[in-house]
């Protein structure tokens, strides 16, 4: 019902994304007190001032990435691991960065328990990316930034796609699709308004 009413009805059509959204048990990725609300179309708190995104936004961002089997994807902001699991279900090998140590540990344990083997979670400042495993076919940022981090653009392969919310971290944001051409040139377009928690940085 969640997929049909909240996702397909709003234009998401990639069969692999829809299949992943049907397969991943969203209730496993929210605190127990929110289990009954897990499949409703809105974000939910997951502790530490963070949220799990609404199902439609997870599906939209996944579809925009155009991930195929074997794609190497960088995720900035593991959170509860739900978006991470969706990416794995569409065939990606996922390198996921989470700045908050408790969330990194919890999501890593949860994903292992659920049987995901092509996911690598690291506690780190996602703004800087994961250069040891670059370049990436696609990069997804699940927190709002006031600009597109240059290290992430640098770590994107030619023909790669980066999806990121950009704008006022505490106000209006646009979901941007950033694409790097074969010549290294970068273009971006706004997909629409979104509202994400701010991208957290380590103190400098």
C-alpha positions as CSV (number, residue, x, y, z in Angstrom):
1,X,0.0,0.0,0.0
2,X,2.8,2.4,0.9
3,X,4.4,2.0,-2.5
4,X,1.2,2.1,-4.5
5,X,-0.3,5.1,-2.8
6,X,2.7,7.2,-1.8
7,X,5.3,6.4,-4.4
8,X,3.9,5.1,-7.7
9,X,1.0,7.5,-7.6
10,X,3.5,10.4,-7.5
11,X,5.4,9.4,-10.6
12,X,8.2,7.1,-9.4
13,X,8.4,4.4,-12.1
14,X,11.8,2.6,-11.9
15,X,10.8,-1.0,-11.3
16,X,14.0,-1.7,-9.4
17,X,13.3,1.2,-7.0
18,X,9.7,0.2,-6.5
19,X,10.8,-3.4,-5.8
20,X,13.4,-2.2,-3.3
21,X,10.8,0.0,-1.5
22,X,8.5,-3.1,-1.3
23,X,11.2,-5.4,0.0
24,X,13.0,-3.4,2.7
25,X,11.1,-3.6,6.1
26,X,10.9,0.1,7.0
27,X,9.7,-0.7,10.5
28,X,13.1,-2.2,11.3
29,X,14.7,1.2,10.8
30,X,12.6,3.3,13.2
31,X,12.5,3.4,17.0
32,X,10.0,0.8,18.4
33,X,7.6,3.5,19.6
34,X,7.2,4.7,16.0
35,X,6.7,1.2,14.5
36,X,3.0,1.7,13.8
37,X,3.8,4.9,11.8
38,X,6.8,3.4,9.9
39,X,4.9,3.2,6.6
40,X,3.3,6.7,6.7
41,X,4.4,9.3,4.2
42,X,6.4,11.6,6.5
43,X,9.8,11.7,8.3
44,X,10.2,10.2,11.7
45,X,12.7,10.9,14.5
46,X,15.4,8.3,15.0
47,X,17.2,9.9,17.9
48,X,20.3,12.2,18.1
49,X,18.3,15.0,16.5
50,X,18.1,13.0,13.2
51,X,15.2,11.7,11.1
52,X,14.4,8.9,8.6
53,X,13.2,10.5,5.4
54,X,9.6,10.1,4.2
55,X,9.3,7.1,1.8
56,X,8.6,9.2,-1.3
57,X,11.7,11.2,-0.9
58,X,13.8,8.1,-0.4
59,X,12.4,6.6,-3.6
60,X,12.8,9.9,-5.5
61,X,16.4,10.3,-4.6
62,X,17.2,6.7,-5.4
63,X,15.5,7.0,-8.8
64,X,17.4,10.2,-9.6
65,X,20.8,8.4,-9.0
66,X,20.0,5.8,-11.7
67,X,21.9,3.1,-9.8
68,X,22.4,-0.2,-11.6
69,X,23.7,-3.5,-10.4
70,X,27.3,-3.1,-9.4
71,X,27.3,0.7,-9.1
72,X,29.6,2.1,-6.4
73,X,27.6,4.6,-4.4
74,X,28.7,7.0,-1.6
75,X,26.1,7.9,0.9
76,X,26.6,10.9,3.2
77,X,24.4,10.4,6.3
78,X,23.7,6.8,7.1
79,X,21.1,7.7,9.7
80,X,19.1,4.6,10.6
81,X,20.4,2.8,7.4
82,X,17.1,2.8,5.6
83,X,18.2,4.6,2.5
84,X,21.4,2.5,2.6
85,X,19.4,-0.7,2.4
86,X,17.3,0.6,-0.5
87,X,20.5,1.4,-2.4
88,X,21.8,-2.1,-1.7
89,X,18.5,-3.6,-2.9
90,X,18.8,-1.9,-6.3
91,X,22.3,-3.5,-6.7
92,X,24.7,-0.9,-5.4
93,X,27.8,-1.5,-3.3
94,X,27.3,1.3,-0.7
95,X,30.0,3.2,1.1
96,X,28.1,5.1,3.8
97,X,29.4,7.8,6.1
98,X,27.8,8.9,9.4
99,X,29.3,11.6,11.5
100,X,27.4,10.6,14.7
101,X,29.2,7.6,16.3
102,X,26.1,6.1,18.0
103,X,24.1,6.2,14.7
104,X,27.0,4.7,12.8
105,X,27.3,1.8,15.2
106,X,23.5,1.2,15.4
107,X,23.0,1.3,11.6
108,X,26.0,-0.9,10.9
109,X,24.7,-3.5,13.4
110,X,21.2,-3.3,12.0
111,X,22.3,-3.7,8.4
112,X,24.4,-6.7,9.2
113,X,21.6,-8.3,11.2
114,X,19.3,-7.9,8.1
115,X,21.8,-9.6,5.9
116,X,23.2,-6.7,3.9
117,X,26.8,-7.6,2.9
118,X,27.6,-4.9,0.2
119,X,27.4,-2.0,2.7
120,X,30.4,-0.4,4.4
121,X,29.6,2.1,7.2
122,X,32.2,4.4,8.6
123,X,32.0,7.1,11.3
124,X,33.3,10.2,9.6
125,X,32.6,13.7,8.4
126,X,30.7,13.1,5.1
127,X,31.5,16.5,3.7
128,X,35.0,15.2,2.9
129,X,33.7,12.1,1.2
130,X,35.6,8.8,1.3
131,X,38.6,9.4,-1.0
132,X,40.1,5.9,-0.5
133,X,37.2,4.4,-2.3
134,X,36.6,7.1,-4.9
135,X,35.6,7.6,-7.6
136,X,31.9,6.8,-7.2
137,X,29.2,6.2,-9.8
138,X,26.8,8.1,-7.7
139,X,26.7,10.1,-4.5
140,X,23.7,10.8,-2.3
141,X,23.6,13.3,0.6
142,X,20.8,12.9,3.1
143,X,21.2,16.1,5.0
144,X,20.8,19.8,4.0
145,X,23.9,21.7,3.0
146,X,24.3,25.4,2.2
147,X,26.4,24.5,-0.8
148,X,27.6,21.5,-2.8
149,X,30.7,20.1,-1.1
150,X,33.6,20.3,-3.6
151,X,35.2,17.1,-2.3
152,X,32.1,15.2,-3.3
153,X,32.1,16.6,-6.8
154,X,35.7,15.7,-7.1
155,X,35.0,12.1,-6.0
156,X,32.3,11.6,-8.6
157,X,33.1,9.6,-11.8
158,X,32.6,11.2,-15.2
159,X,28.9,10.7,-16.1
160,X,28.3,10.4,-12.3
161,X,25.3,11.8,-10.5
162,X,25.1,13.5,-7.1
163,X,21.8,14.2,-5.4
164,X,21.9,16.6,-2.5
165,X,19.5,19.0,-0.7
166,X,21.0,22.6,-0.8
167,X,19.8,25.8,0.7
168,X,19.3,27.2,4.2
169,X,20.0,24.2,6.5
170,X,17.2,25.5,8.8
171,X,14.9,26.8,6.1
172,X,14.1,26.4,2.4
173,X,16.1,23.9,0.5
174,X,16.1,22.5,-3.1
175,X,16.9,19.0,-4.0
176,X,19.7,19.3,-6.6
177,X,20.7,16.8,-9.2
178,X,24.4,17.4,-10.0
179,X,25.9,15.7,-13.0
180,X,29.6,15.5,-14.1
181,X,30.2,15.2,-17.8
182,X,32.8,13.0,-19.4
183,X,35.0,16.2,-19.8
184,X,34.7,16.9,-16.1
185,X,32.2,19.7,-16.5
186,X,29.5,20.0,-13.9
187,X,25.8,20.9,-14.3
188,X,23.0,21.0,-11.8
189,X,19.3,21.4,-11.7
190,X,16.7,21.7,-9.0
191,X,14.2,18.8,-8.7
192,X,12.0,20.6,-6.2
193,X,11.7,21.9,-2.6
194,X,12.7,19.6,0.3
195,X,13.3,19.9,4.0
196,X,16.2,18.0,5.6
197,X,18.1,18.1,8.9
198,X,21.3,20.2,8.6
199,X,24.5,18.5,7.4
200,X,26.7,18.1,10.5
201,X,30.4,18.9,10.3
202,X,33.2,18.0,12.7
203,X,34.6,21.1,14.4
204,X,37.7,22.6,12.6
